[in-house]
Amino acid sequence: MRPHDLLVPTPAGLFCPPGGFHVDPLRPVDKALITHGHSDHARPGHDAVLATQETLDLMRLRYGEGFAGATQAMRYGESLSLGGVAVSFHPAGHVLGSAQIRVAHNGLRMVASGDYKDVADPTCVPFELVACDVFITEATFGLPVFRHGDPAHEIGKLMGSVALFPERAHLVGAYSLGKAQRVIALIRAAGYDKPIYLHGALETITRYYAARMDLGELRAVRGAGKAELAGAIALAPPSALKDVWTRRFPEPVTAFASGWMRVRARARQRGVELPLVISDHADWDGLCATIAATGASEIWVTHGAEDALVHWCGTRGLAARPLRLVGYGEEDETSGEGQGEGAAAEPAS
């Protein structure tokens, strides 16, 4: 069987003709296999959705009970036959519940990575390497300039600023699913045990995480007085950093946790005083190492800097192609969780 007979790029997303399903479809379809809960991958309106239990829960929190006609929870490593196609979900290390999807038929093994990272994250199951013949990889940070470094070092910069300016609030821009909770866990690992404050748009998903792991004391910014917020750390959607919402904080220091903060011009453009290079995607070295380790002889590259990674594959003797799928890479920060505090769409990182 040829790879493009098993998974076909279509306007709706990757489609498996023999299995009758799409992977992370961009529009409503009969049967959708969803890699993770970010809104550029997990959209409502499908007749049936297969995903991990955490991803189904997160979609329900964001879109409501009727987000799909029917749902089926998949455990990591569990195999299911769809039209004779063997399908299984494997940890992607991106956010809670995130999965790579393995599709196998007639001796051909293909893995759709979804979004992934290959570094430690205390808030989700670590990335699992899955051997395959064709690896479909994301390339969000698919340029050699993107090397994320140690997230603990970045949190150390935040802790240093908190110690240097104890009278000022520190506002950290962080995406609502995955990034905010990981930043909280990293702050706790650095020894910070004071309450951490949350913008309303982060509360629902963060409480879901907190029911499954220890994130320490969390408080809503809503209702807190200015004196209480002096010297505090608060997390908010990145868009809120320029919102009138920030006026309730005394002399705030603005930070932004994102892989894009590697590019200093982006930090300056956004008025970020304290850029924190913390990403939930694999960096250039992580992408290259993962591709090599899968053993795949053919690589499909999607949503990101596709051409550079395709070129790199070519220099290693790997067949590679860009998929040119449109519609991924934009995480909607208000999906089913906005609390009227200025959240807006932001590119996820």
C-alpha positions, -999 to +999 in steps of 0.1 A: +000+000+000+012+035-008+012+061+019-011+085+000-036+057-003-038+053+035-038+090+045-048+117+020-045+155+025-079+171+018-094+205+024-110+191+055-076+177+068-059+143+066-084+116+055-081+078+057-102+063+028-101+027+039-109+036+075-134+063+068-120+088+093-102+122+094-073+132+117-078+166+133-103+177+106-107+214+100-145+212+094-173+189+106-169+153+094-185+119+100-157+105+121-128+125+136-097+113+155-084+142+176-048+144+187-053+170+215-076+197+228-062+229+212-089+245+191-069+245+159-070+207+161-101+200+181-132+215+166-169+209+175-196+196+152-183+161+142-207+132+141-183+110+161-150+118+179-123+094+191-097+109+215-081+103+249-105+109+278-087+141+288-090+155+253-127+147+253-131+163+287-113+195+275-135+197+244-165+193+266-153+221+289-147+244+259-176+236+236-203+222+259-219+187+262-231+186+226-197+192+210-201+159+190-228+135+181-209+106+198-176+102+216-152+073+223-123+075+247-090+059+237-064+048+261-027+052+253-015+021+234-050+007+229-056-006+193-089-003+175-099-015+140-117+011+118-126-004+084-097-029+088-073-001+096-055-005+130-056+028+149-038+035+182-031+066+203+004+073+219+016+101+242+028+133+224+040+152+255+023+184+242-005+190+267-027+169+290-042+141+269-023+149+238-016+119+215+002+109+183-021+087+161-007+055+146-025+042+115-015+008+101-029-012+072-016-038+048+019-037+063+022+001+062+026+021+094+020+059+095+021+081+126+005+116+127+023+134+154-002+162+161+017+188+182+045+173+204+076+180+224+103+156+235+113+173+268+100+168+304+067+183+314+052+175+348+017+182+336+014+155+309+025+120+300+060+121+283+064+118+245+066+082+233+087+073+203+066+052+179+084+034+151+068+038+117+074+039+079+059+074+074+061+101+101+038+131+098+055+158+119+045+193+129+071+220+122+059+250+143+095+257+153+111+241+123+140+265+118+175+262+133+172+295+152+146+279+175+165+261+203+143+264+234+169+257+262+160+248+298+126+259+310+138+259+346+164+285+336+136+307+321+115+303+353+147+313+372+146+346+353+110+351+365+119+343+401+149+366+400+126+395+389+101+387+416+129+389+442+143+421+426+109+439+425+089+425+455+065+454+454+055+449+417+030+423+403+043+400+376+019+392+348+028+361+328+011+356+294+004+319+289-020+300+267-050+286+285-045+249+277-012+234+286+012+264+288-005+281+318-005+249+339+030+239+329+043+274+339+025+270+373+041+236+378+075+250+369+071+279+393+062+255+421+092+234+412+114+265+417+102+267+453+075+294+450+047+285+474+026+317+475-008+319+459-007+322+421-035+343+405-055+335+374-072+355+348-108+343+344-101+328+310-076+304+325-097+292+355-118+264+340-090+244+324-065+251+352-090+238+378-094+207+356-056+202+357-055+210+395-079+181+402-053+157+387-020+172+400-008+195+427-005+231+415-006+247+449-029+275+459-047+292+430-068+323+433-089+342+409-077+378+401-114+387+400-123+402+433-087+406+445-077+441+457-047+460+444-029+456+477-033+419+476-019+418+441+013+437+450+042+414+446+020+386+432+024+364+402-006+363+379-012+343+347-034+356+318-039+350+281-012+368+261-038+392+247-048+404+282-013+418+287-024+449+267-059+450+281-074+474+306-075+444+329-039+450+338-047+483+355-058+465+386-021+455+392+005+477+409+033+485+385+031+452+366+061+435+350+049+418+319+063+384+309+053+360+281+060+323+281+064+312+245+089+296+221+084+327+200+102+347+227+135+334+212+130+361+186+137+394+205+119+415+179+086+397+188+091+405+225+097+441+217+067+443+194+045+430+221+059+452+248+071+422+268+096+432+295+105+396+305+105+371+276+104+335+288+114+309+262+091+281+272+074+261+245+051+231+243+064+222+209+096+205+199+124+228+189+147+224+158+169+198+175+139+180+190+122+177+156+153+165+138+161+139+166+126+126+166+124+122+129+157+103+129+146+081+158+113+070+143+131+050+116+107+064+091+120+065+055+094+091+044+085+123+063+055+145+057+058+180+073+029+201+083+018+234+100+049+253+105+083+260+088+078+231+064+105+239+038+135+240+061+126+206+076+119+191+043+154+202+031+170+188+062+153+155+056+166+155+020+202+160+032+197+128+053+185+108+024+149+108+036+120+113+012+100+143+025+072+165+014+053+195+028+016+190+032+006+227+030-024+222+052-041+255+061-058+262+094-034+249+121-013+270+144-040+293+157-052+285+192-084+303+202-080+315+237-118+320+243-131+286+232-158+279+257-139+294+287-137+332+283-148+351+313-152+386+298-117+397+308-103+404+274-091+370+261-086+368+223-071+345+197-034+340+199-010+317+179-002+288+202+033+280+212 
